[in-house]
Amino acid sequence: MTHNEIVAMLEEAGLPLAYDHFAEGESPDPPFLVFLFPSSDNFSADGRVYQKIDTLHIELYTDLKQPELEASIEAVLDGHDIFYNKTEVWIETEHLYEVLYSTEVLRTD
């Protein structure tokens, strides 16, 4: 998937969206999404990168636990045949829940 394909997919959720973070002072009220590529797990063949594989983190931030919203995000991922694992944490300093969807995507750009 390309960066633009991931943006288009996540825009289906209908939430404010940014890569890595929103600019200082421009963070919207929750809920909102942030995504980033924190690492890669490339496949090698003949001593070189044969297939680029990016780790993709999709972070959902909410001020209250919202299972229905999480289900809608998961429906978007399921609709695009994206396998994911999910974790959740309360960020005390921000008073926000972070639901993290971790996956890997084949880079096609």
Z-matrix of the N, CA and C atoms (Angstrom, degrees):
N
C 1 1.453
C 2 1.522 1 108.77
N 3 1.281 2 114.94 1 144.01
C 4 1.454 3 120.07 2 175.19
C 5 1.528 4 109.50 3 -88.13
N 6 1.311 5 115.12 4 165.62
C 7 1.466 6 120.91 5 175.93
C 8 1.533 7 109.71 6 -55.84
N 9 1.319 8 116.96 7 -45.85
C 10 1.467 9 120.73 8 -178.42
C 11 1.526 10 112.33 9 -65.38
N 12 1.323 11 117.98 10 -35.17
C 13 1.466 12 120.61 11 176.45
C 14 1.526 13 111.05 12 -66.02
N 15 1.311 14 116.95 13 -37.79
C 16 1.465 15 120.37 14 177.92
C 17 1.518 16 110.10 15 -67.41
N 18 1.332 17 117.48 16 -42.40
C 19 1.468 18 120.59 17 176.64
C 20 1.526 19 109.76 18 -58.79
N 21 1.329 20 117.31 19 -47.80
C 22 1.472 21 121.04 20 -179.04
C 23 1.526 22 110.64 21 -60.94
N 24 1.326 23 117.21 22 -41.58
C 25 1.461 24 120.49 23 179.22
C 26 1.526 25 110.46 24 -62.81
N 27 1.316 26 117.53 25 -48.12
C 28 1.462 27 120.84 26 -176.59
C 29 1.525 28 112.45 27 -70.45
N 30 1.315 29 117.56 28 -27.33
C 31 1.468 30 120.30 29 176.49
C 32 1.525 31 111.45 30 -64.01
N 33 1.337 32 117.42 31 -21.24
C 34 1.463 33 121.10 32 177.43
C 35 1.530 34 111.49 33 -61.69
N 36 1.330 35 116.97 34 -22.92
C 37 1.464 36 120.87 35 179.88
C 38 1.526 37 111.68 36 -73.20
N 39 1.333 38 117.36 37 -17.47
C 40 1.454 39 121.21 38 176.70
C 41 1.525 40 114.58 39 73.17
N 42 1.332 41 117.17 40 23.80
C 43 1.463 42 121.83 41 179.29
C 44 1.520 43 110.70 42 -112.22
N 45 1.328 44 117.85 43 155.71
C 46 1.465 45 119.28 44 171.91
C 47 1.530 46 108.96 45 -55.83
N 48 1.329 47 116.11 46 142.44
C 49 1.462 48 121.60 47 -171.55
C 50 1.523 49 109.79 48 -139.70
N 51 1.330 50 116.37 49 139.21
C 52 1.467 51 121.41 50 175.21
C 53 1.517 52 109.26 51 -144.58
N 54 1.330 53 115.56 52 154.14
C 55 1.460 54 120.65 53 171.01
C 56 1.526 55 108.30 54 -85.75
N 57 1.309 56 117.32 55 123.22
C 58 1.462 57 126.73 56 176.39
C 59 1.527 58 114.46 57 69.74
N 60 1.322 59 117.89 58 -50.43
C 61 1.472 60 120.44 59 -179.43
C 62 1.523 61 109.42 60 -168.97
N 63 1.307 62 114.98 61 161.49
C 64 1.456 63 120.25 62 171.77
C 65 1.524 64 107.67 63 -87.46
N 66 1.312 65 117.22 64 151.97
C 67 1.465 66 121.53 65 178.96
C 68 1.530 67 109.63 66 -60.90
N 69 1.310 68 115.81 67 150.90
C 70 1.462 69 122.24 68 179.50
C 71 1.522 70 110.50 69 -50.31
N 72 1.323 71 116.00 70 125.94
C 73 1.455 72 121.81 71 178.78
C 74 1.514 73 114.85 72 80.14
N 75 1.333 74 118.38 73 -1.14
C 76 1.460 75 121.50 74 -178.00
C 77 1.527 76 112.98 75 -112.23
N 78 1.317 77 116.42 76 9.03
C 79 1.452 78 119.66 77 179.09
C 80 1.524 79 109.54 78 -67.23
N 81 1.330 80 117.14 79 128.16
C 82 1.469 81 119.85 80 -179.80
C 83 1.529 82 111.07 81 -75.39
N 84 1.302 83 115.43 82 165.62
C 85 1.457 84 119.52 83 171.73
C 86 1.524 85 108.19 84 -65.11
N 87 1.340 86 117.45 85 145.60
C 88 1.458 87 119.31 86 177.65
C 89 1.523 88 110.98 87 -67.60
N 90 1.317 89 116.98 88 153.56
C 91 1.451 90 127.54 89 7.66
C 92 1.533 91 112.13 90 -85.81
N 93 1.337 92 115.01 91 153.26
C 94 1.458 93 121.22 92 174.99
C 95 1.522 94 109.15 93 -154.28
N 96 1.334 95 114.83 94 165.15
C 97 1.465 96 122.27 95 -178.70
C 98 1.521 97 110.25 96 -117.32
N 99 1.323 98 114.78 97 146.32
C 100 1.457 99 123.13 98 171.14
C 101 1.526 100 106.14 99 -134.08
N 102 1.327 101 117.23 100 141.48
C 103 1.462 102 119.15 101 175.24
C 104 1.519 103 109.59 102 -133.94
N 105 1.321 104 115.34 103 155.25
C 106 1.457 105 120.46 104 177.55
C 107 1.514 106 110.37 105 -159.61
N 108 1.318 107 114.50 106 164.74
C 109 1.462 108 123.49 107 178.15
C 110 1.526 109 107.95 108 -112.45
N 111 1.350 110 118.61 109 86.43
C 112 1.461 111 119.55 110 -172.92
C 113 1.528 112 115.10 111 -74.81
N 114 1.336 113 117.20 112 -16.64
C 115 1.464 114 119.33 113 -178.49
C 116 1.524 115 109.10 114 -165.30
N 117 1.325 116 114.79 115 179.23
C 118 1.463 117 120.23 116 174.84
C 119 1.524 118 108.93 117 -132.43
N 120 1.318 119 115.35 118 161.10
C 121 1.463 120 122.82 119 176.88
C 122 1.521 121 106.87 120 -138.98
N 123 1.337 122 114.82 121 61.97
C 124 1.452 123 121.73 122 -173.56
C 125 1.526 124 112.32 123 -63.95
N 126 1.335 125 114.67 124 151.71
C 127 1.453 126 122.82 125 176.97
C 128 1.522 127 108.22 126 -98.31
N 129 1.325 128 116.26 127 131.81
C 130 1.464 129 119.27 128 -177.16
C 131 1.525 130 111.27 129 -107.84
N 132 1.309 131 113.37 130 153.74
C 133 1.463 132 122.03 131 173.03
C 134 1.523 133 107.18 132 -154.09
N 135 1.313 134 115.69 133 134.40
C 136 1.463 135 121.98 134 179.59
C 137 1.523 136 112.06 135 55.23
N 138 1.329 137 116.77 136 37.53
C 139 1.450 138 121.37 137 174.76
C 140 1.513 139 115.50 138 74.27
N 141 1.315 140 117.59 139 17.82
C 142 1.465 141 120.22 140 178.68
C 143 1.527 142 109.95 141 -143.37
N 144 1.307 143 115.75 142 170.54
C 145 1.464 144 119.98 143 178.82
C 146 1.522 145 108.19 144 -72.97
N 147 1.318 146 115.30 145 117.03
C 148 1.463 147 121.18 146 178.87
C 149 1.523 148 110.30 147 -91.66
N 150 1.340 149 116.60 148 -42.55
C 151 1.462 150 121.38 149 178.54
C 152 1.515 151 108.68 150 -137.59
N 153 1.331 152 116.39 151 123.61
C 154 1.455 153 121.58 152 177.00
C 155 1.527 154 109.02 153 -80.01
N 156 1.328 155 115.61 154 126.85
C 157 1.458 156 122.00 155 -179.24
C 158 1.524 157 107.20 156 -127.83
N 159 1.317 158 116.29 157 116.30
C 160 1.458 159 121.50 158 -179.32
C 161 1.517 160 110.76 159 -99.47
N 162 1.325 161 115.93 160 136.97
C 163 1.455 162 121.01 161 168.06
C 164 1.521 163 106.56 162 -75.15
N 165 1.316 164 116.66 163 132.09
C 166 1.464 165 122.11 164 -179.58
C 167 1.517 166 108.80 165 -120.32
N 168 1.329 167 116.07 166 125.15
C 169 1.462 168 121.61 167 173.44
C 170 1.521 169 108.19 168 -109.46
N 171 1.308 170 115.36 169 128.30
C 172 1.464 171 122.74 170 174.71
C 173 1.518 172 105.95 171 -116.23
N 174 1.325 173 115.81 172 119.03
C 175 1.457 174 121.28 173 -175.07
C 176 1.525 175 109.78 174 -112.16
N 177 1.316 176 115.88 175 121.65
C 178 1.461 177 122.61 176 175.64
C 179 1.520 178 107.55 177 -101.80
N 180 1.333 179 116.71 178 124.80
C 181 1.460 180 121.86 179 178.93
C 182 1.524 181 109.35 180 -112.49
N 183 1.341 182 115.15 181 128.20
C 184 1.465 183 121.46 182 178.19
C 185 1.524 184 108.52 183 -138.28
N 186 1.321 185 115.84 184 154.20
C 187 1.464 186 118.62 185 176.23
C 188 1.529 187 111.72 186 -89.94
N 189 1.323 188 116.91 187 -17.08
C 190 1.458 189 123.32 188 174.94
C 191 1.520 190 108.40 189 -130.08
N 192 1.312 191 117.00 190 151.47
C 193 1.463 192 120.59 191 174.55
C 194 1.518 193 108.50 192 -62.93
N 195 1.354 194 116.87 193 126.24
C 196 1.462 195 121.82 194 -176.13
C 197 1.533 196 110.38 195 -131.08
N 198 1.334 197 117.47 196 80.12
C 199 1.468 198 120.21 197 -178.58
C 200 1.521 199 113.96 198 -56.99
N 201 1.338 200 117.88 199 -35.27
C 202 1.463 201 120.06 200 179.98
C 203 1.534 202 111.13 201 -66.25
N 204 1.321 203 116.51 202 -38.23
C 205 1.461 204 120.45 203 177.86
C 206 1.524 205 110.35 204 -67.45
N 207 1.321 206 116.06 205 -42.46
C 208 1.466 207 119.47 206 176.28
C 209 1.528 208 110.30 207 -59.24
N 210 1.324 209 117.02 208 -42.10
C 211 1.466 210 120.74 209 178.72
C 212 1.522 211 110.74 210 -62.04
N 213 1.333 212 117.82 211 -36.07
C 214 1.471 213 119.61 212 179.55
C 215 1.535 214 110.96 213 -70.32
N 216 1.325 215 117.65 214 -36.80
C 217 1.473 216 120.68 215 175.59
C 218 1.524 217 109.03 216 -64.22
N 219 1.320 218 116.14 217 -44.54
C 220 1.462 219 120.69 218 -179.91
C 221 1.528 220 111.36 219 -64.47
N 222 1.327 221 117.41 220 -33.65
C 223 1.468 222 120.55 221 176.63
C 224 1.523 223 110.70 222 -64.80
N 225 1.330 224 116.97 223 -38.24
C 226 1.472 225 120.24 224 176.67
C 227 1.529 226 109.56 225 -63.17
N 228 1.330 227 116.64 226 -47.82
C 229 1.465 228 119.98 227 179.65
C 230 1.520 229 111.27 228 -62.98
N 231 1.340 230 116.73 229 -44.45
C 232 1.465 231 120.77 230 178.15
C 233 1.524 232 111.23 231 -61.14
N 234 1.332 233 116.37 232 -38.75
C 235 1.457 234 120.84 233 -179.83
C 236 1.521 235 113.57 234 -65.44
N 237 1.322 236 115.73 235 -20.42
C 238 1.469 237 120.87 236 177.84
C 239 1.528 238 111.49 237 -106.42
N 240 1.340 239 115.95 238 15.02
C 241 1.469 240 122.20 239 178.64
C 242 1.525 241 112.54 240 54.94
N 243 1.339 242 115.59 241 41.78
C 244 1.466 243 121.45 242 178.73
C 245 1.523 244 108.55 243 -96.42
N 246 1.332 245 117.10 244 119.90
C 247 1.455 246 121.25 245 172.80
C 248 1.522 247 107.89 246 -80.77
N 249 1.328 248 117.46 247 136.91
C 250 1.462 249 120.74 248 -177.97
C 251 1.518 250 110.55 249 -145.94
N 252 1.312 251 114.45 250 159.84
C 253 1.462 252 122.56 251 167.37
C 254 1.513 253 106.43 252 -117.30
N 255 1.327 254 116.21 253 152.52
C 256 1.460 255 121.42 254 -172.76
C 257 1.525 256 109.94 255 -127.91
N 258 1.327 257 115.47 256 135.58
C 259 1.457 258 121.53 257 171.88
C 260 1.520 259 107.80 258 -133.23
N 261 1.329 260 115.18 259 163.78
C 262 1.459 261 119.74 260 -178.39
C 263 1.520 262 109.71 261 -142.26
N 264 1.323 263 116.01 262 144.54
C 265 1.457 264 121.49 263 177.75
C 266 1.529 265 108.77 264 -147.52
N 267 1.325 266 116.09 265 146.67
C 268 1.461 267 122.24 266 171.92
C 269 1.515 268 106.86 267 -93.76
N 270 1.325 269 117.44 268 125.10
C 271 1.460 270 121.95 269 178.23
C 272 1.528 271 107.11 270 -97.83
N 273 1.314 272 115.70 271 99.51
C 274 1.462 273 121.88 272 -173.61
C 275 1.524 274 112.26 273 -58.40
N 276 1.325 275 116.83 274 -44.06
C 277 1.470 276 119.94 275 -175.97
C 278 1.520 277 112.62 276 -65.68
N 279 1.326 278 117.12 277 -26.35
C 280 1.469 279 121.37 278 -178.65
C 281 1.524 280 111.86 279 -102.30
N 282 1.321 281 116.76 280 -12.21
C 283 1.466 282 122.51 281 -174.87
C 284 1.527 283 110.68 282 56.26
N 285 1.342 284 114.36 283 46.41
C 286 1.459 285 121.48 284 -179.14
C 287 1.525 286 110.30 285 -135.46
N 288 1.330 287 115.01 286 147.18
C 289 1.449 288 120.83 287 166.65
C 290 1.525 289 107.68 288 -87.51
N 291 1.334 290 115.37 289 140.05
C 292 1.456 291 120.79 290 170.49
C 293 1.519 292 107.09 291 -116.86
N 294 1.322 293 115.98 292 118.91
C 295 1.457 294 121.62 293 172.12
C 296 1.519 295 105.81 294 -104.25
N 297 1.329 296 115.81 295 118.02
C 298 1.458 297 122.08 296 -175.29
C 299 1.515 298 109.69 297 -105.31
N 300 1.321 299 115.32 298 124.35
C 301 1.454 300 122.39 299 172.56
C 302 1.525 301 106.69 300 -104.57
N 303 1.322 302 116.81 301 118.19
C 304 1.465 303 122.40 302 -179.36
C 305 1.521 304 108.84 303 -109.23
N 306 1.320 305 114.94 304 134.25
C 307 1.451 306 119.91 305 179.94
C 308 1.523 307 108.89 306 -153.50
N 309 1.305 308 115.75 307 176.48
C 310 1.470 309 121.93 308 171.75
C 311 1.509 310 107.78 309 -126.23
N 312 1.321 311 115.82 310 142.07
C 313 1.457 312 121.29 311 179.24
C 314 1.521 313 109.74 312 -129.32
N 315 1.328 314 115.36 313 142.62
C 316 1.465 315 120.21 314 174.35
C 317 1.511 316 108.21 315 -74.95
N 318 1.313 317 116.89 316 124.99
C 319 1.459 318 120.41 317 179.88
C 320 1.519 319 109.46 318 -80.95
N 321 1.308 320 116.48 319 127.69
C 322 1.459 321 121.05 320 -175.23
C 323 1.522 322 112.76 321 -115.15
N 324 1.321 323 117.46 322 8.41
C 325 1.476 324 117.99 323 179.72
C 326 1.497 325 112.25 324 -93.19
